[in-house]
Structure formats: structure tokens, C-alpha cells
Amino acid sequence: MLPNLDDGSVLVTGGTGSFGKQCVAAILAKTSARRVIVFSRDELKQYEMAQWLGRHHDDDRLRFFIGDVRDLGRLEMAFREVDHVVHAAALKQVPTAEYNPFECIHTNVIGSENVVRAAIRNGVKQVVALSTDKAASPINLYGASKLASDKIFVAANNLSGSVGTRFSVVRYGNVIGSRGSVVPLFKRLIAEGVERLPITDARMTRFWIDLQQGVDFVLSCFQSMQGGEIFVPKIPSMKITDLATAMAPELPHEIVGIRPGEKVHEVLITPDDARSTLELEDRYIVAPAFAFWAGNKALHENAMPVSEDFSYTSDANSEWLQADELLRLIQGADENGESLPKP
């Protein structure tokens, strides 16, 4: 159970996305939150999500709210009497952001500012915002916009004053089962009977986490956040070639070339972040550099500083995902798409 969310009102922006849908289901199943609000701009997805949830049980705590994070007035209305916010709304596709930079900035940066303003004006207690590995040393607009978003949420703790709203960030890598993952692409190509699986670069490595693990990690941060932290889970890496082989052992690979804005290896914590990074058994915590936060291990019991030359990258990871583990995660992701989490 998640006692920090019990008896509170929880709102999820981007609540009909891959993460948002599973997050809402988990909150309904694992907490006694008095109200759970799905905030998103897609009427059809809200209808489909209501049908999906309704197949399992009706829950009168659930609310659907049409709106866009670009619309401050609508956010302020939605945030009334809300205690906790999970900010998952974003434009997430790298090519989409590159071709539509204005849209990317309006949603990912200005939308984040709007979430901060609405949360403070309504006295929201806690906000946890989702980030991405691409925000660490970004080389594309999506990553740069999420870095700007991270900075907004960390600095927002300076702005809340006597209201006391606390803001933190969660940063992790690829999510197995999400629409943006390479796993659904490979599954579709295999089902279509392709003769080769496309690989952008044979050296490429990625961090991996399944959708339910990501949801559970985000919700756990509500229990320990002080405000201003960037939480990074310890998760395994896998080479893309190994992933393709695990999914289709009989298919050869075709090297198609790295895409614009794509990294060979992922970075979750840079060497420059290491100076303010603490380590726990299951996660790293990048503490904010500014004085508003009494950033020391006393705020997170048993947390220890990492070495000054530390970095957390997918190619130098100490934990690697094996083929059988990957296949279990994929199977679990498929099952989670059709069933609610258990309390």
C-alpha cells in the first residue's frame, strides 16, 4: 500500500498514455485515494480507458477531465482540491519534436510551467514529474525540452513559499510495453514476417524497465520526496542486438544507420551530476545544487554520496538483462495491458 496517497486526491496528466493508464490503475488498486483524476486531451482515449477499467470493476473514485497542459486556466480548474499530481503529459517522440519544435516547447516546457503555477495556486501538496534519459546531456530537442522541464520542477520548490508545494522528478530509460519502445516495433515486424530486423547501430545499448516497475517507482517517490530531487532507478541494460536476437533468434539483423538525434548509449546521470548524487540500494538521487534544499544524506536515510567520477550509462552498467528475463518482461507487459494491478 502507499499510505502517503491514501485519503488524498490524485491527478495524472497524460493519464491516457501508456504510463498514465497503468499508473491510474495502480493507484485505484493499491491505495485508498478518495479521488483519482485522469487529465488528458483525447476524448477517444478517455472513453477507451473507461471501458478498459470498467471491464474489471466500477470505481466511483475515478474522474475524467478533458484538458491540455498548455491551457493554464483549465489546469487550475482541474487542480482544485488535488493533493498529489503525477505529471506524465509530454510530446515524447524524437522525430516529432525535431519536425514540430514549437509544439514540443509549448507542451514540454510551457506545459511544465503551467503545471507548477496551477499546483502552487491550488495548494497541491506534491508533484512528481516524469523525465527521460534523453534529458541528460541532450542532443535532440525532445531531450533539451525535458531538461528544461526538469529545471523548472526543481526550481519550483523555491517558488512555493508558505504554500509548501513540493516538486520532484523521476528519470529513467526505455519502458518495455510503452508505445514508444522498440519492442512493439520488433513484435509487429516479426508478426508481418520480415526477413531481417532493422538495427540502427550494432554497438547500441539501452536501459530497460517494464511499465509496472516504472509506475511503482514513481509512486514510491511520493513516500520519500523532500522536493527538488531527481530520482533515478537502478535498472538493467541490454544491447539492442541481443534484444532482437532474444525476440527472434532465427532472424538476421540489418544495420540501417543511427537516426538523427539518437545516442549510441543512454545516460541517466552525467559526471557533472555526480557531485550532488546520493545512492540508495534501489536508486540514485540527484539533489538540487541550490541552497533551498538541505541536500545531505540525513534527508534520505542510508543514502551515500557517489564518487566524483561517477556516471550512470547503459554501456557501463553493472546490471545486464538476459534474454529469458527480457522475454518474461515482455510477457508481463502484454498481460498488464489486459489486467489491473493487484492490491
SERO-4910 file (N, C-alpha, C, O; in steps of 0.05 Angstrom, whole numbers):
BEGIN
 pado doro    nc1    nc2    nc3   cac1   cac2   cac3    cc1    cc2    cc3    oc1    oc2    oc3
  Met    A     17    -24      0      0      0      0     17     25      0     41     24      7
  Leu    A      6     47     -8     20     73    -10      6     93      8    -10    108     -1
  Pro    A     13     93     35     -2    109     54     -1    139     48    -20    153     56
  Asn    A     20    148     35     21    177     30      0    187     11     -7    211     11
  Leu    A    -11    169     -5    -32    176    -24    -60    169    -13    -80    178    -25
  Asp    A    -61    155      9    -87    147     20   -103    172     29    -92    190     41
  Asp    A   -129    171     23   -147    192     31   -142    219     16   -155    239     23
  Gly    A   -123    219     -3   -118    243    -18   -131    242    -45   -141    222    -54
  Ser    A   -129    264    -59   -139    266    -87   -114    267   -105    -97    284   -102
  Val    A   -113    249   -124    -90    246   -142    -98    251   -170   -118    241   -180
  Leu    A    -83    268   -184    -88    274   -212    -64    266   -229    -41    270   -221
  Val    A    -69    253   -252    -47    245   -270    -51    260   -297    -71    255   -311
  Thr    A    -32    277   -304    -33    290   -330    -23    269   -350     -6    253   -344
  Gly    A    -33    270   -375    -26    250   -394    -36    223   -385    -24    202   -389
  Gly    A    -59    223   -371    -69    199   -358    -78    177   -376    -84    155   -366
  Thr    A    -81    181   -402    -89    160   -421    -66    149   -437    -70    132   -454
  Gly    A    -41    158   -431    -18    147   -444    -11    120   -432    -24    111   -414
  Ser    A     10    108   -443     18     81   -434     24     82   -404     13     65   -389
  Phe    A     40    101   -395     46    103   -367     22    112   -351     15     99   -330
  Gly    A      9    133   -360    -14    144   -345    -35    123   -339    -46    122   -317
  Lys    A    -42    108   -360    -63     87   -357    -56     67   -335    -73     60   -318
  Gln    A    -31     57   -336    -23     38   -316    -20     50   -288    -25     38   -268
  Cys    A    -12     76   -287     -9     90   -262    -36     94   -249    -39     89   -225
  Val    A    -56    102   -264    -83    106   -253    -93     79   -242   -105     78   -221
  Ala    A    -90     58   -258    -99     32   -249    -86     23   -223    -99     12   -205
  Ala    A    -59     29   -221    -45     21   -196    -54     37   -172    -57     26   -150
  Ile    A    -60     63   -176    -69     80   -154    -96     70   -144   -101     68   -120
  Leu    A   -114     63   -163   -140     53   -156   -138     26   -140   -152     21   -121
  Ala    A   -119      9   -149   -116    -17   -137   -101    -17   -111   -107    -34    -93
  Lys    A    -81      0   -108    -62     -2    -86    -66     20    -64    -51     19    -44
  Thr    A    -84     39    -68    -87     60    -48   -117     63    -42   -135     54    -56
  Ser    A   -122     78    -21   -149     86    -15   -153    115    -20   -167    129     -6
  Ala    A   -140    125    -42   -143    153    -50   -173    158    -54   -188    142    -64
  Arg    A   -182    182    -45   -210    187    -46   -220    195    -73   -244    193    -80
  Arg    A   -201    204    -91   -208    212   -118   -183    209   -136   -161    216   -127
  Val    A   -187    198   -160   -165    195   -179   -175    208   -205   -195    199   -217
  Ile    A   -160    228   -215   -168    244   -238   -150    239   -261   -125    241   -259
  Val    A   -161    231   -284   -147    229   -309   -149    255   -324   -171    263   -332
  Phe    A   -127    268   -328   -126    294   -343   -112    289   -370    -88    283   -370
  Ser    A   -127    292   -392   -115    288   -418   -133    302   -439   -155    310   -433
  Arg    A   -122    304   -463   -137    320   -483   -151    303   -504   -164    314   -522
  Asp    A   -149    276   -502   -160    258   -522   -186    245   -513   -185    228   -495
  Glu    A   -208    254   -523   -234    243   -515   -237    213   -520   -247    198   -503
  Leu    A   -227    204   -544   -229    176   -551   -213    158   -531   -223    138   -523
  Lys    A   -189    167   -525   -172    151   -507   -185    150   -479   -183    130   -465
  Gln    A   -198    172   -471   -211    171   -445   -234    151   -445   -238    136   -426
  Tyr    A   -249    151   -467   -271    132   -469   -261    103   -469   -272     86   -455
  Glu    A   -239     98   -484   -228     71   -485   -217     63   -458   -219     40   -450
  Met    A   -204     82   -444   -194     75   -417   -216     69   -398   -214     51   -381
  Ala    A   -238     84   -399   -261     79   -382   -272     51   -387   -280     37   -368
  Gln    A   -273     43   -412   -282     16   -419   -264     -5   -408   -273    -25   -397
  Trp    A   -237      0   -411   -217    -19   -401   -220    -23   -371   -220    -45   -361
  Leu    A   -222     -1   -356   -224     -2   -327   -251    -15   -320   -253    -30   -300
  Gly    A   -272     -8   -335   -299    -18   -329   -302    -48   -332   -320    -60   -320
  Arg    A   -284    -61   -348   -285    -90   -351   -279   -104   -325   -287   -127   -321
  His    A   -264    -90   -307   -255   -103   -283   -273    -95   -259   -282   -112   -244
  His    A   -278    -70   -256   -297    -61   -235   -303    -32   -240   -287    -17   -252
  Asp    A   -325    -24   -229   -332      5   -230   -321     17   -204   -323      5   -183
  Asp    A   -310     41   -206   -298     54   -183   -307     83   -184   -300     98   -202
  Asp    A   -323     91   -164   -334    118   -164   -314    139   -156   -320    162   -154
  Arg    A   -289    130   -150   -268    150   -144   -256    162   -169   -242    182   -168
  Leu    A   -261    149   -192   -248    157   -217   -262    180   -231   -287    180   -233
  Arg    A   -246    199   -240   -257    222   -255   -241    226   -281   -217    221   -281
  Phe    A   -254    234   -302   -241    241   -327   -244    271   -333   -266    282   -330
  Phe    A   -222    284   -340   -222    313   -343   -208    319   -370   -184    315   -373
  Ile    A   -223    329   -389   -211    337   -415   -196    363   -411   -207    382   -400
  Gly    A   -171    364   -421   -156    388   -419   -128    384   -429   -120    362   -435
  Asp    A   -114    406   -433    -87    406   -444    -69    421   -425    -76    443   -415
  Val    A    -45    411   -420    -26    425   -402    -18    452   -412     -6    468   -397
  Arg    A    -23    457   -438    -17    484   -449    -37    505   -439    -31    529   -440
  Asp    A    -59    496   -428    -81    514   -420    -80    517   -390    -91    501   -375
  Leu    A    -68    539   -381    -65    544   -352    -92    546   -338    -95    534   -316
  Gly    A   -111    559   -350   -137    562   -337   -150    535   -332   -162    530   -311
  Arg    A   -148    517   -352   -160    491   -349   -146    474   -328   -158    460   -312
  Leu    A   -119    477   -327   -104    463   -306   -112    473   -278   -116    457   -260
  Glu    A   -114    499   -275   -122    510   -249   -149    500   -240   -153    495   -216
  Met    A   -167    496   -259   -193    485   -252   -191    456   -244   -204    447   -225
  Ala    A   -175    441   -259   -172    412   -254   -158    407   -227   -163    387   -214
  Phe    A   -140    425   -219   -123    421   -195   -137    429   -169   -126    426   -148
  Arg    A   -161    439   -171   -176    446   -146   -179    422   -128   -188    401   -137
  Glu    A   -172    425   -103   -174    404    -82   -158    379    -89   -165    357    -80
  Val    A   -137    382   -105   -119    360   -111    -96    361    -92    -84    382    -87
  Asp    A    -88    337    -82    -65    335    -63    -39    327    -77    -18    337    -69
  His    A    -41    309    -96    -17    297   -108    -21    297   -139    -42    290   -149
  Val    A      0    304   -153      0    304   -182     23    288   -193     46    291   -185
  Val    A     16    270   -212     37    257   -229     36    270   -256     16    268   -270
  His    A     58    283   -264     58    298   -289     71    280   -311     96    278   -312
  Ala    A     54    267   -327     64    248   -347     59    258   -376     68    246   -395
  Ala    A     45    281   -378     39    291   -405     63    303   -418     78    318   -406
  Ala    A     68    295   -443     91    305   -458     89    296   -487     76    276   -493
  Leu    A    102    311   -505    109    301   -531    135    286   -529    155    297   -521
  Lys    A    135    260   -535    157    242   -528    173    232   -552    195    220   -548
  Gln    A    163    235   -576    177    223   -599    199    242   -609    193    265   -615
  Val    A    223    232   -612    246    249   -620    241    261   -648    244    286   -651
  Pro    A    233    246   -668    228    258   -695    206    278   -695    207    299   -708
  Thr    A    185    273   -679    162    291   -677    171    318   -666    163    339   -677
  Ala    A    188    317   -646    198    342   -634    215    357   -654    214    382   -655
  Glu    A    232    343   -668    250    356   -687    235    370   -710    243    392   -718
  Tyr    A    213    358   -719    198    370   -741    177    390   -731    166    405   -747
  Asn    A    170    389   -705    150    406   -695    160    420   -669    149    416   -648
  Pro    A    181    436   -672    194    447   -648    176    465   -631    177    464   -607
  Phe    A    159    481   -644    141    499   -629    122    482   -612    118    489   -588
  Glu    A    111    461   -623     93    444   -608    107    430   -585     96    429   -563
  Cys    A    131    421   -589    147    408   -568    151    428   -545    147    420   -521
  Ile    A    160    452   -550    165    472   -529    140    479   -515    140    481   -490
  His    A    118    483   -529     93    491   -516     83    469   -497     73    475   -476
  Thr    A     86    444   -505     76    423   -487     96    416   -465     88    415   -442
  Asn    A    121    412   -472    140    401   -453    152    423   -434    158    417   -411
  Val    A    154    447   -444    167    468   -427    145    487   -416    143    489   -391
  Ile    A    129    499   -433    109    517   -423     88    501   -408     77    511   -388
  Gly    A     82    477   -417     63    460   -402     73    454   -374     57    453   -355
  Ser    A     99    450   -371    110    445   -344    108    470   -327    101    468   -303
  Glu    A    113    493   -338    109    518   -323     80    520   -314     75    528   -292
  Asn    A     62    514   -332     33    515   -325     26    496   -302     11    503   -284
  Val    A     38    472   -302     33    453   -280     43    465   -254     29    462   -233
  Val    A     66    477   -254     77    489   -230     59    511   -220     52    512   -196
  Arg    A     51    529   -238     34    552   -230      7    542   -218     -2    551   -198
  Ala    A     -5    523   -232    -31    512   -223    -29    498   -197    -47    500   -180
  Ala    A     -7    483   -193     -3    468   -168      0    487   -144    -12    483   -123
  Ile    A     16    508   -147     21    527   -126     -5    543   -120    -12    547    -96
  Arg    A    -18    552   -140    -43    568   -136    -65    552   -123    -83    563   -110
  Asn    A    -64    525   -126    -85    509   -114    -76    494    -88    -91    479    -77
  Gly    A    -51    500    -80    -42    487    -55    -38    457    -57    -41    443    -37
  Val    A    -31    447    -81    -24    419    -84     -1    412    -66     18    428    -63
  Lys    A     -1    389    -53     20    381    -34     45    372    -48     67    380    -42
  Gln    A     42    354    -68     65    341    -80     61    338   -111     38    332   -120
  Val    A     82    343   -126     82    338   -155    106    322   -162    129    329   -154
  Val    A    102    299   -175    125    284   -186    122    284   -217    102    276   -228
  Ala    A    143    294   -230    143    297   -259    161    275   -272    182    269   -261
  Leu    A    151    264   -294    167    244   -308    186    257   -327    180    276   -341
  Ser    A    211    247   -326    232    256   -345    241    233   -362    227    213   -365
  Thr    A    265    235   -373    275    215   -392    306    215   -391    318    236   -384
  Asp    A    318    193   -399    347    193   -402    356    214   -421    379    223   -419
  Lys    A    340    221   -441    348    240   -461    352    268   -451    363    285   -464
  Ala    A    343    273   -426    347    299   -413    376    302   -402    384    324   -396
  Ala    A    390    280   -400    418    281   -390    437    285   -414    438    268   -432
  Ser    A    451    307   -415    468    314   -438    452    312   -464    460    296   -481
  Pro    A    431    327   -467    413    323   -490    427    330   -517    443    349   -518
  Ile    A    419    315   -537    429    321   -565    406    325   -584    410    328   -608
  Asn    A    381    324   -574    358    329   -591    339    348   -576    342    352   -552
  Leu    A    319    358   -591    301    378   -579    284    365   -557    279    378   -536
  Tyr    A    275    341   -561    259    328   -540    275    327   -514    264    335   -493
  Gly    A    300    318   -515    316    317   -491    321    344   -479    320    348   -455
  Ala    A    326    364   -496    330    392   -486    305    403   -473    307    416   -453
  Ser    A    282    397   -485    257    406   -473    252    393   -446    241    406   -428
  Lys    A    259    368   -443    255    354   -418    275    363   -397    270    363   -373
  Leu    A    299    370   -406    319    382   -387    308    408   -376    310    413   -352
  Ala    A    297    425   -394    285    450   -386    262    444   -366    259    458   -346
  Ser    A    246    424   -372    224    417   -354    234    408   -327    224    417   -306
  Asp    A    255    392   -327    267    383   -301    276    407   -285    271    409   -261
  Lys    A    289    426   -298    299    450   -284    276    466   -273    278    477   -251
  Ile    A    254    468   -288    230    482   -278    219    469   -253    213    484   -233
  Phe    A    217    443   -252    205    430   -229    224    431   -205    214    434   -182
  Val    A    250    428   -209    268    431   -187    267    459   -175    265    462   -151
  Ala    A    269    479   -192    268    507   -183    242    515   -171    240    534   -155
  Ala    A    220    501   -178    194    508   -168    192    506   -138    175    520   -126
  Asn    A    209    491   -126    210    489    -96    217    516    -84    211    521    -60
  Asn    A    231    532    -99    238    559    -90    214    578    -90    214    598    -77
  Leu    A    194    571   -106    172    589   -112    147    584    -95    130    602    -93
  Ser    A    145    561    -82    120    554    -68    116    569    -42     94    571    -32
  Gly    A    138    579    -30    135    595     -6    119    581     16    123    557     21
  Ser    A    102    596     29     86    585     51     66    565     42     55    550     58
  Val    A     60    564     16     41    544      5     53    516     10     38    498     18
  Gly    A     79    514      5     93    489     12     92    467     -8    100    444     -1
  Thr    A     82    472    -32     81    451    -53    110    441    -58    128    457    -61
  Arg    A    113    415    -59    139    403    -64    139    389    -91    120    375    -98
  Phe    A    161    393   -106    163    383   -134    188    366   -136    210    373   -126
  Ser    A    186    342   -148    209    325   -153    205    313   -181    184    315   -194
  Val    A    227    300   -191    228    289   -218    237    260   -217    253    253   -200
  Val    A    226    244   -235    235    216   -238    246    213   -266    233    221   -286
  Arg    A    270    203   -268    284    199   -295    291    170   -298    305    158   -282
  Tyr    A    282    158   -320    290    131   -327    291    126   -357    285    145   -372
  Gly    A    298    102   -365    303     96   -393    279     85   -408    256     92   -402
  Asn    A    284     67   -427    263     55   -443    244     38   -427    252     23   -410
  Val    A    218     41   -434    197     26   -420    187      3   -438    176      9   -459
  Ile    A    191    -21   -430    180    -44   -445    150    -43   -443    138    -41   -422
  Gly    A    137    -44   -467    108    -44   -468     97    -17   -474     73    -15   -480
  Ser    A    113      5   -473    102     31   -480    102     34   -510    116     19   -525
  Arg    A     85     52   -520     82     55   -549    108     65   -563    112     60   -586
  Gly    A    125     79   -548    149     89   -560    173     70   -560    194     77   -570
  Ser    A    169     47   -548    191     27   -545    196     13   -572    178     10   -588
  Val    A    221      3   -575    227    -13   -599    214    -40   -598    212    -53   -619
  Val    A    207    -49   -574    195    -76   -571    170    -80   -587    167    -99   -602
  Pro    A    150    -61   -586    127    -64   -603    133    -64   -632    120    -78   -648
  Leu    A    153    -48   -640    161    -47   -668    171    -75   -677    163    -85   -698
  Phe    A    189    -86   -662    200   -112   -668    178   -133   -669    177   -151   -686
  Lys    A    159   -132   -650    137   -151   -649    120   -149   -674    112   -169   -686
  Arg    A    115   -125   -683     99   -121   -707    114   -132   -732    102   -145   -748
  Leu    A    139   -125   -734    155   -134   -757    156   -165   -758    154   -177   -779
  Ile    A    160   -177   -734    162   -207   -733    135   -219   -742    134   -238   -757
  Ala    A    113   -207   -732     86   -217   -739     81   -214   -769     66   -230   -781
  Glu    A     92   -193   -781     89   -188   -810    106   -206   -827    103   -206   -852
  Gly    A    124   -221   -815    141   -240   -829    165   -228   -843    173   -237   -864
  Val    A    177   -207   -831    200   -195   -844    223   -215   -844    224   -233   -828
  Glu    A    242   -210   -863    265   -228   -865    289   -219   -848    306   -235   -841
  Arg    A    289   -193   -840    310   -183   -824    299   -162   -804    279   -149   -811
  Leu    A    311   -159   -781    303   -138   -762    323   -115   -765    347   -119   -765
  Pro    A    312    -90   -767    330    -67   -771    343    -59   -745    330    -56   -724
  Ile    A    369    -55   -746    385    -46   -723    399    -20   -731    412    -20   -752
  Thr    A    396      1   -715    409     26   -724    439     25   -720    454     36   -737
  Asp    A    449     13   -699    478     11   -694    483    -14   -677    470    -17   -656
  Ala    A    502    -30   -686    507    -56   -672    518    -52   -644    516    -70   -627
  Arg    A    529    -28   -638    541    -23   -611    520    -13   -591    525    -12   -567
  Met    A    496     -7   -601    477      8   -585    467     -8   -560    461    -32   -561
  Thr    A    467      6   -537    456     -5   -512    435     13   -502    434     37   -508
  Arg    A    416      2   -486    395     17   -474    389      7   -446    392    -17   -440
  Phe    A    380     25   -428    368     18   -403    340      7   -408    326     16   -427
  Trp    A    331    -12   -391    304    -23   -394    290    -25   -367    301    -32   -347
  Ile    A    264    -18   -367    247    -21   -344    219    -28   -355    211    -17   -376
  Asp    A    204    -45   -341    177    -50   -351    158    -30   -340    164    -16   -320
  Leu    A    135    -29   -351    116     -7   -345    107     -8   -316    106     13   -303
  Gln    A    102    -31   -305     93    -33   -278    115    -25   -258    110    -12   -238
  Gln    A    140    -33   -265    162    -24   -248    165      6   -248    170     18   -228
  Gly    A    161     18   -272    163     47   -274    141     61   -257    147     80   -243
  Val    A    117     50   -259     95     61   -243    101     59   -213     98     78   -198
  Asp    A    109     35   -205    114     30   -176    136     48   -166    135     58   -144
  Phe    A    157     53   -183    179     70   -175    169     99   -171    176    112   -151
  Val    A    154    109   -190    144    136   -188    127    140   -164    130    159   -149
  Leu    A    109    121   -158     91    123   -135    107    121   -109     99    134    -89
  Ser    A    128    106   -109    145    104    -85    158    130    -78    164    136    -55
  Cys    A    163    147    -98    177    172    -93    160    192    -77    170    209    -64
  Phe    A    133    188    -79    116    205    -62    121    200    -32    115    217    -16
  Gln    A    131    176    -26    134    169      3    159    182     14    160    187     38
  Ser    A    180    188     -2    205    197      9    214    224     -1    233    235     10
  Met    A    200    236    -21    210    261    -32    210    284    -12    192    287      4
  Gln    A    231    300    -13    233    324      3    227    349    -14    221    370     -4
  Gly    A    230    345    -41    227    367    -60    253    374    -73    273    379    -59
  Gly    A    254    374    -99    278    382   -114    295    359   -124    314    363   -139
  Glu    A    289    334   -115    305    312   -123    299    303   -152    277    307   -161
  Ile    A    319    291   -165    314    276   -189    320    247   -181    343    240   -176
  Phe    A    300    230   -181    302    202   -173    308    185   -198    295    188   -219
  Val    A    328    168   -196    336    151   -218    337    122   -209    353    116   -191
  Pro    A    320    104   -219    321     76   -210    345     62   -221    356     68   -242
  Lys    A    354     42   -206    375     24   -215    362      3   -232    347    -14   -222
  Ile    A    368      3   -258    354    -15   -277    375    -27   -296    397    -16   -299
  Pro    A    369    -50   -308    389    -64   -325    391    -52   -353    374    -38   -362
  Ser    A    414    -59   -365    418    -51   -393    417    -76   -411    417    -99   -401
  Met    A    414    -71   -437    416    -93   -456    424    -82   -483    415    -60   -491
  Lys    A    440    -96   -498    447    -88   -525    423    -92   -543    408   -112   -540
  Ile    A    419    -74   -561    396    -77   -580    398   -102   -597    378   -114   -603
  Thr    A    422   -109   -604    426   -134   -620    417   -158   -603    405   -177   -614
  Asp    A    423   -158   -577    416   -181   -560    385   -181   -557    373   -203   -556
  Leu    A    373   -157   -555    344   -156   -553    331   -168   -578    312   -184   -576
  Ala    A    341   -160   -601    330   -170   -626    333   -201   -628    315   -215   -637
  Thr    A    356   -211   -620    361   -240   -621    343   -255   -602    334   -276   -608
  Ala    A    338   -243   -578    321   -256   -559    292   -258   -569    279   -278   -564
  Met    A    283   -237   -583    256   -237   -593    252   -254   -618    231   -265   -623
  Ala    A    273   -256   -635    271   -271   -659    298   -284   -665    314   -274   -682
  Pro    A    305   -306   -652    331   -319   -655    338   -326   -683    362   -328   -691
  Glu    A    318   -332   -700    323   -341   -727    327   -319   -747    336   -324   -770
  Leu    A    322   -294   -740    323   -272   -759    350   -258   -758    360   -251   -736
  Pro    A    363   -254   -781    387   -238   -782    380   -208   -778    357   -200   -779
  His    A    401   -192   -774    397   -164   -769    407   -148   -793    426   -156   -807
  Glu    A    395   -125   -798    403   -107   -819    410    -80   -806    393    -67   -794
  Ile    A    435    -71   -809    444    -46   -798    434    -23   -816    442    -22   -839
  Val    A    417     -6   -805    404     15   -822    415     43   -816    407     62   -830
  Gly    A    432     45   -796    444     71   -791    430     86   -768    405     84   -765
  Ile    A    445    100   -752    434    114   -729    417    137   -739    424    150   -758
  Arg    A    395    142   -725    376    163   -732    386    190   -721    400    191   -702
  Pro    A    377    212   -734    384    238   -724    374    242   -695    352    235   -689
  Gly    A    392    252   -678    384    257   -650    385    233   -632    376    234   -609
  Glu    A    396    211   -642    397    186   -627    425    181   -616    445    186   -630
  Lys    A    427    172   -591    453    165   -579    459    135   -582    441    119   -584
  Val    A    485    129   -582    493    101   -583    487     88   -555    478     66   -554
  His    A    493    103   -534    488     93   -507    472    114   -492    474    138   -497
  Glu    A    456    105   -473    439    123   -457    454    132   -432    471    118   -421
  Val    A    447    157   -424    459    168   -399    436    176   -381    417    190   -389
  Leu    A    437    167   -356    418    175   -336    429    194   -315    415    211   -305
  Ile    A    455    191   -310    469    210   -292    496    217   -304    512    199   -310
  Thr    A    501    243   -308    526    252   -320    547    255   -299    541    257   -275
  Pro    A    573    256   -307    594    262   -287    590    288   -272    597    290   -249
  Asp    A    579    308   -286    574    333   -272    552    331   -251    553    345   -231
  Asp    A    533    313   -255    512    308   -235    523    293   -211    511    295   -189
  Ala    A    545    279   -214    556    262   -193    562    277   -168    559    266   -146
  Arg    A    570    302   -170    577    318   -146    554    322   -127    558    327   -103
  Ser    A    529    319   -137    506    322   -120    488    298   -120    464    299   -114
  Thr    A    500    274   -126    484    250   -127    489    232   -103    511    228    -94
  Leu    A    467    222    -92    467    203    -70    457    176    -80    443    174   -100
  Glu    A    466    155    -66    459    128    -74    445    113    -52    453    114    -29
  Leu    A    423    100    -59    409     81    -42    410     54    -55    420     51    -77
  Glu    A    399     34    -42    401      6    -52    387      3    -79    398    -11    -97
  Asp    A    365     17    -83    349     13   -108    349     37   -126    336     36   -147
  Arg    A    362     59   -118    360     83   -134    383    103   -129    397    100   -109
  Tyr    A    386    122   -147    403    145   -143    385    169   -140    363    170   -150
  Ile    A    395    189   -125    381    214   -121    399    237   -128    419    242   -115
  Val    A    392    251   -149    407    275   -156    395    298   -141    372    307   -147
  Ala    A    410    309   -122    399    330   -105    404    357   -120    423    360   -134
  Pro    A    386    376   -115    389    403   -128    413    417   -116    420    414    -93
  Ala    A    426    433   -133    451    446   -125    446    471   -108    465    481    -95
  Phe    A    422    482   -109    418    508    -96    412    505    -66    403    483    -57
  Ala    A    415    526    -51    416    524    -22    388    520     -9    386    514     14
  Phe    A    366    522    -25    340    519    -13    336    491     -2    320    486     16
  Trp    A    352    472    -13    349    444     -5    372    436     13    395    440      6
  Ala    A    366    427     37    388    418     55    398    392     46    396    371     60
  Gly    A    410    392     22    417    367      9    439    351     23    462    356     19
  Asn    A    431    332     39    450    314     52    437    288     57    412    285     55
  Lys    A    453    268     64    442    241     66    422    238     90    407    219     91
  Ala    A    422    258    108    403    256    130    374    258    120    356    247    133
  Leu    A    369    271     97    342    273     87    333    247     74    309    242     72
  His    A    352    230     66    345    204     55    362    183     70    386    179     64
  Glu    A    350    171     89    365    154    108    380    132     92    370    120     74
  Asn    A    405    128    100    424    109     89    434    116     61    449    101     49
  Ala    A    427    140     51    438    148     25    467    157     28    474    171     47
  Met    A    483    149      9    512    156     10    520    171    -16    509    164    -37
  Pro    A    538    190    -15    548    203    -39    562    184    -58    576    166    -48
  Val    A    559    187    -83    574    172   -103    601    184   -107    606    207    -97
  Ser    A    619    170   -120    646    181   -125    644    205   -145    625    206   -161
  Glu    A    663    223   -144    662    246   -161    665    240   -191    656    256   -207
  Asp    A    676    217   -198    679    210   -226    657    191   -235    659    178   -256
  Phe    A    636    189   -219    614    170   -225    597    180   -248    594    204   -252
  Ser    A    587    162   -264    566    167   -284    550    142   -287    560    120   -281
  Tyr    A    526    145   -296    508    122   -299    499    120   -328    481    134   -337
  Thr    A    512    102   -343    507     99   -372    501     70   -378    509     52   -364
  Ser    A    486     67   -400    476     40   -407    499     21   -415    496     -4   -413
  Asp    A    521     31   -426    543     14   -434    561      5   -412    574    -15   -413
  Ala    A    562     21   -390    580     15   -367    564      6   -343    574      7   -321
  Asn    A    540     -3   -347    523    -12   -326    534    -38   -313    546    -54   -327
  Ser    A    529    -42   -288    537    -67   -274    516    -88   -276    521   -111   -269
  Glu    A    492    -81   -285    469   -100   -286    460   -102   -315    454    -82   -328
  Trp    A    459   -127   -325    451   -132   -353    428   -151   -355    426   -170   -339
  Leu    A    410   -145   -373    385   -160   -376    391   -184   -394    402   -181   -416
  Gln    A    384   -208   -385    388   -232   -400    363   -238   -418    342   -227   -413
  Ala    A    367   -255   -438    345   -260   -457    320   -271   -444    298   -262   -450
  Asp    A    323   -290   -425    299   -301   -413    285   -281   -395    261   -281   -393
  Glu    A    301   -263   -383    289   -242   -366    273   -222   -384    252   -213   -377
  Leu    A    285   -215   -407    271   -197   -426    245   -209   -435    224   -195   -435
  Leu    A    245   -235   -442    220   -247   -452    199   -248   -430    175   -245   -436
  Arg    A    207   -252   -405    188   -251   -383    176   -223   -379    152   -220   -374
  Leu    A    193   -202   -382    184   -175   -380    164   -168   -402    144   -155   -398
  Ile    A    170   -178   -427    152   -173   -449    125   -186   -445    104   -175   -450
  Gln    A    126   -211   -435    101   -226   -429     86   -211   -407     61   -209   -409
  Gly    A    100   -202   -387     86   -187   -365     74   -161   -375     52   -154   -366
  Ala    A     88   -148   -394     77   -123   -405     52   -128   -420     33   -113   -419
  Asp    A     51   -150   -435     27   -158   -450      4   -164   -431    -19   -156   -436
  Glu    A     10   -177   -409    -11   -184   -390    -22   -159   -376    -46   -157   -371
  Asn    A     -4   -141   -369    -12   -117   -355    -30    -99   -372    -46    -84   -362
  Gly    A    -28   -102   -399    -45    -87   -416    -74    -97   -414    -92    -83   -424
  Glu    A    -79   -120   -403   -106   -131   -402   -116   -135   -373   -138   -145   -370
  Ser    A   -100   -129   -353   -109   -134   -326    -99   -112   -307    -79    -99   -312
  Leu    A   -115   -107   -287   -108    -86   -267    -87    -97   -248    -86   -121   -243
  Pro    A    -70    -79   -237    -51    -88   -217    -66    -99   -192    -88    -89   -186
  Lys    A    -54   -117   -178    -65   -128   -154    -58   -110   -130    -36    -99   -130
  Pro    A    -76   -107   -111    -70    -90    -87    -46   -101    -72    -38    -90    -52
***
